Every structure is written in structure tokens, then in C-alpha cells.
Amino acid sequence: MSKNNNNNNNKSVLRLKDYRVRSSDSLSKVVLLHSLKDDSGKFNPCKGGNRHTWFRRNVKSVAFMFVLTAFMFLLDSVMVSVFGSINFHGSSSTRNSDGREEDSVAHKERPIVEMYGRLLNLASSALAEEEFKQESLNFWEEPYQEASKWTPCADKRYPTSLGKPGESNGYIMVSANGGLNQQRVAICNAVAVASLLNATLVLPKFLYSNVWKDPSQFGDIYQEDYFMRTLKDDVHIVQELPLHLKSLDIEAIGSLITDADIVKEAKPIDYVRTVLPLLMKNKVVHFLGFGNRLAFDPLPPELQVCNIPCTFEPTHAEHRLRCKCNFHALKFVSKIQEVASLLIKRIRKFKYHAAERQLDKQLLGYFTPSISSKEDYVERGSSRYLALHLRFEEDMVAYSQCDFGGGEHEKKELEAYREVHFPLLIERLKNSKPVSPSELRKLGKCPLTPEEAALVLAALGFKRGTYIYLAGSRIYGGSSRMHPFTNLYPNLVTKETLLTYNELAPFRNFSSRLAALDFIACATSDVFAMTDSGSQLSSLVSGFRTYYGDGHAPTLRPNKKRLAAIFSENSSIGWTTFEDRVRKMIEEGQRVRVRGSGRSIYRQPRCPECMCRS
């Protein structure tokens, strides 16, 4: 069966689930009323004879009614079975669409897990009552007008900008590790370091990972020429090392720098003191890994006047360069833009925004969906959707050491996973004081479950029919763990359910390219909701929405510690009180804040080096 058929089945089943009882009953009543009417149109089963005579005269109609009713119940059972067997990621294979192998246990049917049955019932009732009411609170919009006063300006040149130096101190090579989002951060950090050290940056490479199994390189994800053109006035960038340096044994000459040589969140001064002398001596250094190896602290003023060639500006030039790199220079290749555009069209059911948004234009380029006229927009309307990054993958769940209500089986399964995949964690736990799962939850250390995410959305007033795009990897526990969520919000889709097998084929087994589709779908959504604010994808997406959203791209960030305190009262808290506390928590997270010292420029770009305030 084709992917399109699967998609159609999904939609049909969702409709049947909501209305199957009503439809069956209504159809039975219509048939019954039709068969029992006499020629005058009135009900009179005994008119003109006894009951047996009437029955013989209408036996065909009665039989037809029973057969039709039985058929409807049979069809209902089949459709529900099909729905239950369809994985919400649209695949039953033992390999994820991102190419990673999965344990066979992930495919075993599990019992449905509900940690907050009482709250789920209250939420279901509240959603039913609100279905035909106008939304009282609108989380589809940014709550603070201040957000619209900040505009992008990292690509502007100022009179104080020194630009790139005339002569380079040498070449910087970077081999970035991790997935798409970690690599993106590494690229922009490398741009800042190259500027700091007056170096020429060789186009970054991506390390192959046994976890992600993705051989993609820079040019498979981003437009190389556009990247180099955008930054040409700031940093020397070349595609390859010159021939006379290619033959060097980088490690033998001492120019190989690993993550062990540079501390995490290293300050710019560390690079000037340790890396620059190597660069000037050997004319090349190679950063291997380079994950989160540059902090967001400014260069100390005393280093502005130095004996070594230095172009670092007193006005935090590295922040501006990082912003320019992340928000302007890194554009996805046309194939990713094209398929992402198709994905968004299907999420929105081919209904678009009335005006072209900066977000769409930056991420989709020439493939930005458009409408032919304003009248066409009014006629067809706009289909809003919420994108949810639900961090509940098995590795994250296991690493957290929390209890998620799955009983002894879940406990043993996660312990076994930790022993295989996190041996260092196991050793550390042996030598430290144990922390109970309940205490971890109180501290806000536990990933939110799909059930908790659904309850938060319900408390915020999102209606049952809300169209929700689910981003991320496979959810631990599969459809059984997702059941509480889909029971409240059935209109849940993913890239796998919206795109056909052939449309996804160029991306299959390339996790970074698949992640790019999620990135674009989340960044261009009407509302973006995250369950883990520490996630790199969530951080980068929320930053993009802040930078290009023009004050009309709300992001929902739950505070896990506060949320844990609210959920701890699940046996007694009233729904109105639950709503009020959840809404207050989210609203406080939406306040417009200027980036604080040491905070990520990628996540919080509201600062003078990155955005301009009108």
C-alpha cells in the first residue's frame, strides 16, 4: 500500500474514531425509520393486519437493516484495529527513518501507561466543553508587544567593524561531531575563533558517528557558496587546505586539538594563549570534535592591545559573527528546502499565510509557499499548526534514572539499557550517593512524558482538533506510551506520515537531513512547544523564531521543576487551578528578556550585537 494511502487511512480513522458510535447509531435509525414508514409516511407497524403480517411484509427491510448494522460495527472494528497498528511515525520497520538501528523490544506491544488518570479525565471533559467555544486565552500569539520591537541586524556593517585582516596567521580546520544542531553550533563557533585568531577557516567537515550513521558533509546540508559569500567580509574561508599543507602530519607536528585539550565553554582568552602560538608556528591547527568549546564571554579589554596580530573588536564582535553565521550564512540546500516546503504545505493542508514571513523566506528560500491573491487567501483560510519537540527517546529516558510509571518491567529494561550504553554513568553511580526517582522529579530532572505534554497543552486551552506536528526521534514505549496524548489530541502528524516513501527516500538513513526537515517544520510553525529547554534543537529553533518571528512566533517553554510540583497534586487539584498554574508558568517563560551574560546567542539573540531594538 502506498504512503499516500496510509496518510488517507490515518485521516479517515481519526474521523471514524471521533464519530463512529454517532454514525452507526444515526445510520441504523435512518434505515429503521425508512423501513417502518407506510405509504402515508406515518409509523404504524400494525396497520391493516396483525404484527406477523407486518413482519412478513417488511422482512427484507428488517434483514437489510441488521446486515447493514453488523457491517458498520465490523468496519468500525477493522478501522480501529488498523489505527492501533499504525505507528505514529508511519513505519513498522526495525530501522528508524534517521538510519539508526532499534532494539526489537521497542516494537513489542506494551500496556498503556497512565500516570495521571484523574487529570486526563478532567482534561478530556474540559476539551469536550471547549470544543465549540471561542478561545478565552490565545497562546497562538506572542503575549508581549515588546517582542515585535526587536528586529534582525546581525548582517549589517558598522563603521567600527574592522573586517577581515589582510594577512592570515594560518589555517583552521574543524571536524565537528554530533548531529545537525551540534554541528551547526560548531560551525558558527569556528567562524568566531577564526576571526579571533586572524585565521583562514577551511570549510568544516562532519565526523561520522556510529550512533547517527550519517556520512553527510557540509555541502549535503548547507549551501557552500552562499555561506562563503555571506561571510566574505568578515573571515577568510576556503574549501580545502593548500597543497603544501595537505601533506603535513597534523598530529605529529602537535597541531591536532581534541576536546580533551580545550575545556568545555572555553573563553576566548584560552584560544589566544594556547591555540594562537601553535597556529603561528605550524600555520595550521585541526580541531577534532569541537563540541561546545567556545563560551559566550567577551574578550577581556586588556587583550585588545596585544603584541600578536589581533582583530577582536571591543564591541563583542564574536557575538555578531556567531549571529551572522547562524541566522544568515547557513542556508539549507535546495533539496532540503523543496521537501520541507512540501511538508509544510501538507501540514497546513495547502492553506498559507496572507503575507510572506521572514521565517519562511530564510528557511525555504525560493520554495517558500505563496498564494496567488489576497482573495484566494480569504477564501481558503489559513490552517494553523503547533509543532512539538517531544524529548522522550529511550536514551534520554534511561539516562535520567527517573520512574515513568511503567512498573518493574520498565525499571529492568532501562537499567539494562544504561549498562550497555552508559557505562561511565554506571561507574559514577557506584561511587555517589543515590538520588531517588521521586527526588529527581522534584528537582525537574525528569523528561516530560507524552501524557504530561498533552495535559499542558490542554491546560493552555488548545482544542482537541489542533493540528500538531511531532518532531524528534522515536518515542520510548511507542504507541502505547503515546495513547494518552493521541486520545486528547488525535490530529498528530510527523514527516513520515505526511511525505510518501519516495519523497523521503533521498533523506532515508541520513539523520542530519531528516533533522533539517524537523528544524524547518518547527521553526515555521504558528506555535512551537518544547518539553526540554536544554535540547539543542529546541534552543536553535526558539532562537530562530525570536530572530525572524517579528513578535509573532510564540514559543512555549515549560519549567520542569514547577511542573513537577503541580503534577504532584494530581490526586486532588481541580482542573481550573491546574489550568491557572500551568498558564502562569508558560506566560512567565514568554517574557521578553535581553540576553544575559554568558547565555547562548543562538537561543537568546536579543542583544545589541545581534538584533536592533526600535
QUILIN-V384239 format. One record per helix or strand of 2 or more residues. SS is the DSSP state (H for helix, E for strand). FROM is the first residue (numbers start at 0). LEN is the number of residues. If there is no record, write none. Layout:
{{SS;FROM;LEN} {SS;FROM;LEN}}
//
This chain:
{{H;2;34} {H;50;7} {H;58;27} {H;103;4} {H;116;14} {H;144;5} {E;149;3} {E;170;6} {H;179;17} {E;199;3} {E;204;2} {H;217;4} {H;223;7} {E;235;3} {H;242;4} {E;255;3} {H;267;15} {E;283;6} {H;300;4} {H;316;13} {H;333;14} {H;357;10} {H;373;7} {E;385;4} {H;393;7} {H;406;15} {H;422;8} {H;436;6} {H;449;10} {E;467;4} {H;477;11} {E;491;2} {H;494;4} {H;500;4} {H;510;13} {E;526;4} {H;535;13} {E;553;4} {H;559;8} {H;574;15} {E;610;3}}
//
